[in-house]
Amino acid sequence: MLALGVHTISALQAPAVAEPVVWVLLGTLTLLVIISRALRVVGEDERLVVRTLGRVARVRGPGLVLLCPGLEGEVRVSLRLVCLDLFCPEAVTRDGVSVRIKATAVAAATDPVRFAMTTDEPLTATTLVAEVVLRRQIAQRDLVELPALATADCAEMADRISDTTARWGVQVTLLDITDIQVPLRGDLIAWAQAQAGMQREKHPRG
């Protein structure tokens, strides 16, 4: 009877001993989950824009970044150079000839806060701005001047694009015209006839 009583007391004490262990394990697991949600690893070529209750609070990175789950959100911004393909299928020269222009622009995010606050995709908007600037440059030149434009330094055009895209935190560092096509259409034939007429006026036959 005495031995049975001792075993009964030990069995009653076992749950009381195990209960704190369970709570410790649950607490540790909860803490690990919170830490995993709060820690971010930011690379050398990116920044983390941290928002507190919807407002931009700070820029963090590179390295480990600690956030407050539920109160802080983040936008990861890459600082890498990005190549943008530009295509102007209906650019018109100053002397009225329609041409097709292909170019490449190199851009990068230089202001992570402005980049993160842009509602639309900043790089897509940068592509559209670059194509508009390219069309304007074509419109200021005659057809015969386009080969020189393709081989010239386009730093001025890159600066003009950056003047607009700076509001989105994007800078264009390079613009290169890769291809100029002149479709054989009525406007090109009219241009050739006009050029022939000018040549006849300059060099009349005696």
C-alpha positions as CSV (number, residue, x, y, z in Angstrom):
1,M,0.0,0.0,0.0
2,L,2.9,2.4,0.8
3,A,4.6,1.7,-2.5
4,L,1.4,2.3,-4.4
5,G,0.9,5.6,-2.6
6,V,4.4,6.8,-3.6
7,H,3.8,6.0,-7.3
8,T,0.5,7.8,-7.2
9,I,2.1,11.0,-5.8
10,S,4.9,10.9,-8.5
11,A,2.3,10.5,-11.2
12,L,0.4,13.6,-9.9
13,Q,3.6,15.7,-9.8
14,A,4.7,14.8,-13.4
15,P,2.2,17.1,-15.2
16,A,3.1,20.0,-12.8
17,V,6.8,19.6,-13.7
18,A,6.1,19.3,-17.5
19,E,3.8,22.3,-17.7
20,P,6.5,25.0,-17.3
21,V,8.7,23.2,-19.9
22,V,5.8,23.4,-22.4
23,W,5.4,27.1,-21.8
24,V,9.1,27.7,-22.2
25,L,9.1,25.9,-25.5
26,L,6.1,27.8,-26.7
27,G,7.6,31.1,-25.6
28,T,10.9,30.3,-27.4
29,L,9.1,29.3,-30.6
30,T,7.0,32.5,-30.5
31,L,10.2,34.6,-30.0
32,L,11.9,32.9,-32.9
33,V,8.9,33.6,-35.2
34,I,8.9,37.2,-34.2
35,I,12.7,37.5,-34.8
36,S,12.4,35.9,-38.2
37,R,9.7,38.3,-39.2
38,A,11.6,41.3,-37.8
39,L,15.0,40.7,-39.3
40,R,15.9,41.6,-42.9
41,V,19.1,41.0,-44.8
42,V,20.0,43.9,-47.1
43,G,22.6,43.4,-49.8
44,E,25.4,45.9,-50.7
45,D,23.6,46.8,-53.9
46,E,20.2,47.6,-52.4
47,R,18.5,49.7,-49.7
48,L,15.5,49.1,-47.5
49,V,13.1,52.0,-47.2
50,V,11.3,51.6,-43.9
51,R,7.7,52.9,-43.4
52,T,6.2,53.4,-39.9
53,L,2.4,53.5,-40.0
54,G,2.5,54.3,-43.7
55,R,5.0,57.1,-43.5
56,V,8.6,56.9,-44.7
57,A,10.8,56.8,-41.6
58,R,14.3,55.9,-42.6
59,V,16.6,54.1,-45.1
60,R,18.5,51.1,-43.9
61,G,21.2,48.9,-45.3
62,P,23.3,47.2,-46.2
63,G,23.5,44.5,-43.5
64,L,21.0,43.3,-41.0
65,V,17.9,45.4,-40.4
66,L,15.5,45.0,-37.5
67,L,11.9,46.0,-38.0
68,C,8.9,46.1,-35.7
69,P,6.3,43.7,-37.1
70,G,2.9,45.1,-37.5
71,L,4.0,48.8,-37.2
72,E,6.7,49.0,-39.8
73,G,6.7,47.9,-43.5
74,E,9.5,48.0,-46.0
75,V,10.2,48.6,-49.7
76,R,13.4,47.0,-51.1
77,V,15.1,49.2,-53.7
78,S,17.8,47.9,-56.0
79,L,20.7,50.2,-56.8
80,R,21.9,48.1,-59.7
81,L,22.3,49.6,-63.2
82,V,19.4,48.6,-65.4
83,C,19.4,48.6,-69.2
84,L,16.2,50.0,-70.8
85,D,15.3,49.2,-74.4
86,L,13.9,52.2,-76.2
87,F,11.9,52.0,-79.4
88,C,10.4,54.9,-81.4
89,P,8.5,53.4,-84.3
90,E,7.1,56.8,-85.7
91,A,9.8,59.5,-85.1
92,V,9.7,62.3,-87.7
93,T,12.7,64.3,-88.7
94,R,12.7,68.0,-89.2
95,D,12.4,67.6,-93.0
96,G,9.4,65.3,-92.6
97,V,10.7,61.8,-92.9
98,S,9.4,59.1,-90.6
99,V,12.1,56.9,-89.1
100,R,12.3,54.0,-86.6
101,I,14.8,54.4,-83.8
102,K,16.1,51.8,-81.4
103,A,18.3,52.8,-78.5
104,T,19.5,51.6,-75.1
105,A,19.5,53.7,-71.9
106,V,21.3,52.8,-68.7
107,A,19.5,53.9,-65.5
108,A,19.8,53.4,-61.8
109,A,17.9,54.4,-58.6
110,T,19.9,57.1,-56.9
111,D,17.2,58.2,-54.3
112,P,15.7,55.2,-52.6
113,V,13.0,57.2,-50.8
114,R,11.7,58.9,-54.0
115,F,11.9,55.6,-55.8
116,A,9.9,53.8,-53.2
117,M,7.3,56.6,-53.0
118,T,6.5,56.5,-56.7
119,T,3.1,54.9,-57.2
120,D,3.8,53.6,-60.7
121,E,6.8,51.6,-61.8
122,P,9.6,54.2,-62.0
123,L,11.7,52.4,-64.6
124,T,8.8,52.0,-66.9
125,A,8.1,55.7,-66.6
126,T,11.8,56.4,-67.3
127,T,11.5,54.4,-70.5
128,L,8.6,56.5,-71.7
129,V,10.4,59.8,-70.8
130,A,13.5,58.6,-72.7
131,E,11.5,57.8,-75.8
132,V,9.9,61.2,-75.7
133,V,13.2,63.0,-75.4
134,L,14.6,60.8,-78.3
135,R,11.7,61.8,-80.5
136,R,12.3,65.5,-79.8
137,Q,15.9,65.1,-80.7
138,I,15.0,63.5,-84.0
139,A,12.4,66.2,-84.7
140,Q,15.2,68.8,-84.5
141,R,17.4,67.2,-87.1
142,D,17.2,66.5,-90.8
143,L,17.4,62.9,-92.1
144,V,21.0,63.4,-93.3
145,E,22.0,64.4,-89.8
146,L,20.8,61.2,-88.1
147,P,23.9,59.1,-88.7
148,A,26.0,61.7,-86.9
149,L,23.5,61.6,-84.0
150,A,23.9,57.9,-83.7
151,T,27.6,58.1,-83.4
152,A,27.7,61.2,-81.2
153,D,28.0,61.3,-77.5
154,C,24.4,61.2,-76.1
155,A,25.3,62.5,-72.7
156,E,23.2,65.6,-73.3
157,M,20.1,63.5,-73.9
158,A,20.8,61.4,-70.8
159,D,21.0,64.6,-68.7
160,R,17.7,65.8,-70.2
161,I,16.0,62.5,-69.3
162,S,17.5,62.7,-65.8
163,D,16.1,66.2,-65.2
164,T,12.6,64.6,-65.4
165,T,13.2,61.2,-63.8
166,A,15.0,62.8,-60.8
167,R,11.5,63.2,-59.2
168,W,11.3,59.4,-59.1
169,G,14.8,58.9,-57.8
170,V,16.1,57.6,-61.1
171,Q,19.2,58.8,-63.0
172,V,20.0,57.9,-66.6
173,T,23.8,57.7,-67.0
174,L,24.1,56.6,-70.6
175,L,22.0,56.6,-73.8
176,D,23.1,54.9,-77.0
177,I,21.3,54.8,-80.3
178,T,21.7,51.3,-81.7
179,D,19.7,51.3,-84.9
180,I,18.0,53.8,-87.3
181,Q,15.6,52.5,-90.0
182,V,14.1,54.5,-92.8
183,P,11.1,52.7,-94.2
184,L,10.6,53.2,-98.0
185,R,7.4,55.1,-98.1
186,G,5.9,58.1,-99.8
187,D,7.4,60.6,-97.4
188,L,10.9,59.2,-98.1
189,I,10.3,59.5,-101.9
190,A,9.1,63.1,-101.4
191,W,12.2,63.8,-99.4
192,A,14.5,62.3,-102.1
193,Q,12.8,64.4,-104.8
194,A,13.2,67.5,-102.7
195,Q,16.8,66.8,-102.1
196,A,17.3,66.3,-105.9
197,G,15.6,69.6,-106.6
198,M,17.9,71.4,-104.1
199,Q,20.9,69.9,-105.7
200,R,19.7,71.0,-109.2
201,E,19.3,74.6,-107.8
202,K,22.8,74.6,-106.3
203,H,24.4,73.1,-109.4
204,P,22.3,74.3,-112.5
205,R,23.4,72.9,-115.8
206,G,25.0,75.3,-118.0
